[in-house]
Amino acid sequence: MPAIDSTATLESGSPSLTWPAALGENVSERELTFAGFRYLCRTVPSSRPRTEPVLILGGSSQDRYSWVRHEARLAEVGEVITVDLPGYGTADFLPASYGIDFLAATVRHLIDELRLPRVNLIAACYGGAVGLRFAQHYPQLLRRLMFVGMTPAIPEGYAAAMRRWDTMIRQGQIQPIARELADHFMSPPGTGTVRRHAAISRLVYQQIAGQDPQQLAMSAEHNSRLMHHEWLRPEPVPVVPTLVVTGEHDTLTTPAMGRALAADLPGSRFLTIKETDHLAPLERIADFADLMARFCTDDPLEDLGYLNPPEPCDIPLPR
């Protein structure tokens, strides 16, 4: 899922995506180092926490600021942590020889450094692969697990396009890639009603086309990482409350893919968000923040106007 710059706005007459006011002086940022690579985290405190801290792992083009619009609602229930892992955002460049295992270990290092006993982990798109590997390797650190736009395998068409994009990025052909990526992330016209579809499509294109040389180098390396490391590994998954979420019109990581993932996760539920596609967290910002907060506090997810009914999967939680 792509990031949207904190200064981005839509043209006159469109719904605003301007950055919200800061959440106070207690918001903190911290630089850390793991295995020689510098990375960064952002922490928003909660005045009256009702649950364990909420740690968000965003998609491949996201950074620690991509979820600022969701922080106020989440901070009502718990501390909020976002992160630029090595290779992403403004963290150190990470060679593609370092894969998902390394990124999962970096998440473990972050939790240790913050001295957190357990977290609610929300993992979106590429962050879902990192989040699942983290859950498999460090289950004792998890309280709840939520996947957003996640799939059991990289979609075949996207994988084929990545090989072509890798060459194009290194040749500096950015605008064609930006157009293709925006088209992949957004559902095609006529798929169904998607909120802010045209405006967010424009912003996604602008953000990708406007990458600086360092960001382009990271994007190329990210593509290499995806192509040379396994997406999922058949290892045990911890039994914790788990939710898989997809936009009802998502054509990149489709609802069918989300259901297939949820069917392999013990005690998981699956649901779709109305009038959204792969970029549901941006298309329904307030509703998506509410969904995350509700899941992390075990509040009911039924009878919410922005959701289709949750679907229990076939693997029950053991007694």
VMD Tcl script that draws the C-alpha trace (Angstrom):
set ca {
  {0.00 0.00 0.00}
  {1.49 3.37 -0.93}
  {2.14 6.19 1.48}
  {0.47 9.57 1.12}
  {2.71 12.52 1.94}
  {1.79 14.43 5.09}
  {1.47 17.67 3.09}
  {-0.69 16.21 0.31}
  {-4.08 17.75 -0.33}
  {-6.74 17.22 -2.93}
  {-7.83 19.89 -5.33}
  {-10.70 22.22 -4.47}
  {-14.03 20.49 -4.09}
  {-12.53 17.06 -3.23}
  {-12.54 15.44 0.20}
  {-9.58 16.67 2.23}
  {-6.64 14.42 3.08}
  {-4.68 17.09 4.94}
  {-2.63 16.05 7.96}
  {-4.41 16.31 11.33}
  {-3.19 18.36 14.23}
  {-0.39 16.87 16.30}
  {-1.46 14.69 19.16}
  {0.57 16.57 21.74}
  {4.11 16.99 22.96}
  {4.32 13.41 24.21}
  {4.50 11.97 20.70}
  {8.06 10.71 20.40}
  {10.41 9.41 17.74}
  {13.41 7.22 18.30}
  {16.32 5.91 16.24}
  {17.45 2.35 16.85}
  {20.06 0.05 15.31}
  {19.78 -3.65 14.63}
  {22.59 -5.71 13.10}
  {24.25 -2.50 11.94}
  {21.14 -1.01 10.27}
  {19.50 2.15 11.57}
  {15.71 2.26 11.75}
  {13.11 4.54 13.34}
  {9.89 4.30 15.31}
  {7.14 6.76 16.21}
  {5.20 6.36 19.45}
  {1.90 7.99 20.35}
  {0.94 7.52 24.02}
  {-2.53 6.78 25.33}
  {-3.89 8.63 28.34}
  {-6.27 5.78 29.25}
  {-5.06 2.55 27.63}
  {-7.54 -0.33 27.50}
  {-5.32 -2.77 25.64}
  {-1.73 -3.62 24.83}
  {0.20 -1.24 22.53}
  {-0.86 -1.27 18.87}
  {2.09 -1.83 16.51}
  {1.42 -1.18 12.80}
  {3.55 -2.62 9.99}
  {2.60 -0.82 6.79}
  {2.96 -1.74 3.16}
  {6.06 -1.59 0.99}
  {5.77 2.12 0.14}
  {4.57 3.25 3.56}
  {6.51 4.90 6.34}
  {5.95 5.66 10.01}
  {3.79 8.69 9.12}
  {1.38 6.83 6.85}
  {-1.00 6.10 9.72}
  {-1.04 9.54 11.40}
  {-4.69 10.03 10.37}
  {-5.61 6.92 12.37}
  {-3.61 7.70 15.51}
  {-6.15 9.78 17.44}
  {-8.78 7.02 17.41}
  {-6.26 4.29 18.20}
  {-4.72 6.31 21.03}
  {-8.12 6.24 22.75}
  {-7.53 2.53 23.44}
  {-3.76 2.09 23.56}
  {-0.29 3.31 22.73}
  {0.33 3.49 18.96}
  {3.66 2.52 17.39}
  {4.65 2.89 13.75}
  {8.05 2.09 12.28}
  {10.40 2.58 9.36}
  {12.11 -0.80 9.22}
  {15.51 -1.01 7.50}
  {15.04 -0.53 3.78}
  {11.90 1.63 4.11}
  {10.99 5.25 4.80}
  {14.00 7.15 6.12}
  {15.70 4.11 7.65}
  {18.98 2.77 6.29}
  {19.11 1.14 2.87}
  {18.74 -2.63 3.22}
  {20.25 -4.93 0.56}
  {17.82 -7.44 -0.95}
  {19.91 -10.28 0.48}
  {18.17 -9.51 3.78}
  {14.70 -11.02 3.67}
  {11.51 -11.30 5.67}
  {13.17 -13.23 8.50}
  {15.51 -10.30 9.10}
  {12.67 -7.77 9.10}
  {10.68 -9.91 11.55}
  {13.74 -10.08 13.80}
  {13.99 -6.28 13.62}
  {10.40 -6.03 14.86}
  {11.36 -8.29 17.76}
  {14.32 -5.98 18.47}
  {11.99 -2.95 18.49}
  {9.62 -4.57 20.98}
  {12.55 -5.52 23.21}
  {13.97 -1.99 23.07}
  {10.58 -0.51 23.98}
  {10.29 -3.05 26.82}
  {6.84 -4.22 25.77}
  {5.63 -7.61 27.04}
  {3.11 -8.05 24.17}
  {1.56 -6.07 21.32}
  {-1.51 -5.98 19.13}
  {0.03 -6.33 15.68}
  {-1.67 -4.81 12.62}
  {0.09 -5.75 9.40}
  {-0.88 -4.41 5.96}
  {0.01 -5.69 2.49}
  {3.79 -6.39 2.42}
  {3.84 -5.74 6.16}
  {1.51 -8.75 6.41}
  {4.28 -11.09 5.29}
  {6.62 -9.59 7.89}
  {3.88 -9.72 10.53}
  {3.06 -13.36 9.88}
  {6.74 -14.38 10.03}
  {7.05 -12.42 13.28}
  {4.02 -14.25 14.67}
  {5.51 -17.60 13.69}
  {8.92 -16.87 15.22}
  {7.97 -14.82 18.29}
  {4.46 -15.91 19.31}
  {4.96 -15.02 22.96}
  {4.97 -11.33 22.04}
  {1.52 -11.31 20.43}
  {-1.85 -10.44 21.96}
  {-3.88 -10.00 18.76}
  {-3.10 -10.19 15.05}
  {-4.81 -8.30 12.22}
  {-3.97 -8.54 8.51}
  {-5.02 -5.92 5.96}
  {-4.95 -6.62 2.21}
  {-2.89 -9.77 2.76}
  {-2.76 -12.88 0.59}
  {-1.27 -16.41 0.87}
  {0.85 -15.75 -2.25}
  {1.96 -12.79 -4.33}
  {-0.64 -12.46 -7.12}
  {0.78 -13.92 -10.35}
  {0.13 -10.84 -12.47}
  {1.76 -8.57 -9.89}
  {4.81 -10.85 -9.63}
  {5.27 -10.78 -13.41}
  {4.93 -6.99 -13.46}
  {7.49 -6.62 -10.66}
  {10.21 -8.22 -12.78}
  {9.55 -5.67 -15.50}
  {9.32 -2.78 -13.03}
  {12.66 -3.74 -11.49}
  {14.38 -3.10 -14.80}
  {12.37 0.05 -15.48}
  {13.18 1.54 -12.05}
  {16.89 1.02 -12.57}
  {16.56 2.70 -15.99}
  {14.75 5.68 -14.49}
  {11.41 5.00 -16.22}
  {9.36 6.18 -13.27}
  {6.20 7.72 -14.69}
  {5.07 4.56 -16.55}
  {5.64 2.52 -13.39}
  {3.72 5.05 -11.30}
  {0.74 4.76 -13.65}
  {0.85 0.95 -13.58}
  {1.22 0.78 -9.80}
  {-1.66 3.17 -9.25}
  {-3.78 1.01 -11.54}
  {-2.77 -2.14 -9.62}
  {-3.56 -0.65 -6.21}
  {-6.89 0.83 -7.30}
  {-9.78 -1.25 -8.60}
  {-10.65 -0.67 -12.28}
  {-13.57 1.67 -13.04}
  {-16.85 -0.21 -12.98}
  {-15.75 -2.73 -10.36}
  {-18.00 -1.16 -7.73}
  {-18.40 1.97 -5.65}
  {-15.07 2.96 -4.05}
  {-14.84 6.09 -1.96}
  {-12.35 8.77 -3.06}
  {-11.32 6.53 -5.95}
  {-10.26 9.19 -8.45}
  {-8.62 11.50 -5.90}
  {-6.60 8.79 -4.19}
  {-5.57 7.33 -7.55}
  {-4.11 10.72 -8.47}
  {-2.28 11.00 -5.17}
  {-0.84 7.48 -5.45}
  {0.48 8.29 -8.92}
  {1.98 11.59 -7.75}
  {3.70 10.01 -4.75}
  {5.29 7.22 -6.78}
  {6.27 9.46 -9.70}
  {7.82 11.97 -7.29}
  {10.24 9.61 -5.57}
  {13.79 10.89 -5.10}
  {16.88 8.80 -6.06}
  {17.17 7.24 -2.60}
  {13.51 6.22 -2.59}
  {13.87 4.77 -6.09}
  {16.87 2.72 -5.00}
  {14.87 1.38 -2.06}
  {11.94 0.57 -4.35}
  {14.19 -1.39 -6.70}
  {15.73 -3.27 -3.79}
  {12.28 -4.01 -2.38}
  {11.26 -5.60 -5.68}
  {14.39 -7.75 -5.57}
  {13.58 -8.77 -2.00}
  {10.08 -9.83 -3.00}
  {11.37 -11.87 -5.94}
  {14.16 -13.66 -4.06}
  {12.60 -14.51 -0.69}
  {9.65 -16.74 0.13}
  {6.42 -14.90 0.87}
  {4.93 -17.34 3.38}
  {6.47 -20.29 5.15}
  {4.52 -23.35 6.36}
  {5.35 -22.93 10.04}
  {2.99 -23.02 13.04}
  {0.94 -19.89 13.66}
  {0.08 -18.91 17.26}
  {-3.47 -19.19 18.53}
  {-4.43 -15.58 19.21}
  {-7.47 -13.54 18.16}
  {-6.89 -12.97 14.45}
  {-8.72 -10.90 11.86}
  {-8.16 -10.75 8.09}
  {-9.57 -7.65 6.38}
  {-9.95 -6.78 2.68}
  {-11.77 -4.09 0.74}
  {-14.90 -5.57 -0.84}
  {-13.71 -4.38 -4.29}
  {-10.01 -5.15 -3.83}
  {-8.69 -6.50 -7.15}
  {-5.04 -6.83 -6.04}
  {-5.46 -8.91 -2.87}
  {-8.99 -10.08 -3.49}
  {-11.55 -11.17 -0.89}
  {-11.07 -14.76 -2.12}
  {-7.36 -14.49 -1.30}
  {-8.16 -13.06 2.12}
  {-10.54 -15.92 2.87}
  {-7.87 -18.43 1.82}
  {-5.37 -16.84 4.20}
  {-7.88 -16.72 7.07}
  {-8.73 -20.41 6.56}
  {-5.11 -21.29 7.48}
  {-5.00 -19.17 10.63}
  {-6.42 -20.72 13.81}
  {-9.40 -18.90 15.24}
  {-9.41 -16.32 12.46}
  {-12.29 -14.23 11.19}
  {-12.54 -12.60 7.78}
  {-14.45 -9.51 6.72}
  {-14.68 -6.99 3.91}
  {-15.03 -3.23 4.17}
  {-17.78 -1.62 2.13}
  {-17.05 0.78 -0.74}
  {-13.27 0.22 -0.67}
  {-10.55 -1.61 -2.58}
  {-6.89 -2.31 -1.67}
  {-6.51 1.17 -0.18}
  {-9.32 0.81 2.36}
  {-7.33 2.51 5.18}
  {-7.18 5.68 3.05}
  {-10.62 5.47 1.50}
  {-12.44 5.20 4.84}
  {-9.93 6.66 7.29}
  {-12.20 7.22 10.30}
  {-14.01 3.91 9.82}
  {-10.78 1.97 9.42}
  {-9.33 3.53 12.57}
  {-12.52 2.57 14.40}
  {-12.23 -1.00 13.11}
  {-8.66 -1.33 14.38}
  {-9.58 0.11 17.77}
  {-12.58 -2.22 18.10}
  {-10.59 -5.30 17.18}
  {-7.82 -4.47 19.65}
  {-10.36 -4.17 22.50}
  {-12.59 -7.14 21.57}
  {-15.52 -4.83 20.85}
  {-18.24 -6.27 18.56}
  {-17.70 -6.02 14.81}
  {-21.25 -6.89 13.88}
  {-23.87 -4.38 12.71}
  {-21.36 -1.68 11.73}
  {-22.45 0.33 8.72}
  {-19.03 0.31 7.06}
  {-18.53 -3.48 7.26}
  {-20.02 -6.52 5.65}
  {-20.75 -9.20 8.29}
  {-17.65 -10.95 9.69}
  {-17.16 -14.50 8.43}
  {-15.88 -17.11 10.89}
  {-13.41 -19.53 9.32}
  {-13.27 -23.28 9.59}
  {-10.52 -23.59 12.20}
  {-11.95 -22.92 15.69}
  {-9.98 -21.67 18.65}
  {-9.11 -24.62 20.94}
  {-10.61 -24.56 24.38}
}
mol new
graphics top color blue
foreach p $ca { graphics top sphere $p radius 0.5 }
foreach p [lrange $ca 0 end-1] q [lrange $ca 1 end] { graphics top cylinder $p $q radius 0.2 }
display resetview
